[in-house]
Amino acid sequence: MRVELQDSFLNKLEKIVEFIARDKPIAARRFKNDLIDELRKVGDFPFRCKPSIYFGDSSIRDMVFKGYTVVYKVYEQQEVLVVFGLIKQESGLDE
């Protein structure tokens, strides 16, 4: 299945990579490359990730990656997986 990265995802990813690169440029590059590689793998099995907790549509899925949630929609007829969201997970519980 083809993986398509929308601008909304790419813009968020660039902001995160820039933030990481302030202290660790190599880690920032590795984070981006590893995330893209993981998305390519998901393209082979698009329904392996759980249905999104943010949407009531089973074709929208959440992939958890190093403390972030990547949100994508599977279009089976067109054989395309559209990645549109990137959300930072909460670091802890409120007390």
Phi, psi and omega in degrees: 000136180285138179255124180245125181260117180280160181302323181300320177290312183298321178296315179295318179300316180298320178297318180294316180296318178298320179297314180296322185293342178303320181256326187220083182300321181292319178296324179296315179296318179296317179303310181298313181297317180296321179295315179297319178299317180296323178294324177297321178295320179296330177302332178284327181224074190295339182262012180287335178274156185289154175300146185296139175278351183266344183226154178262036184235120184291348177274353176260126188237158177245125174249122179270130182215110175047049176086005178238153174248123176262127182252130180218159178242137180260123174251096185295318183299319181271355182054051179224145177243118184256116180268122184229350183224150176216115188236134176280127178285153178296144183275345180189177180269145175288143180251000000 
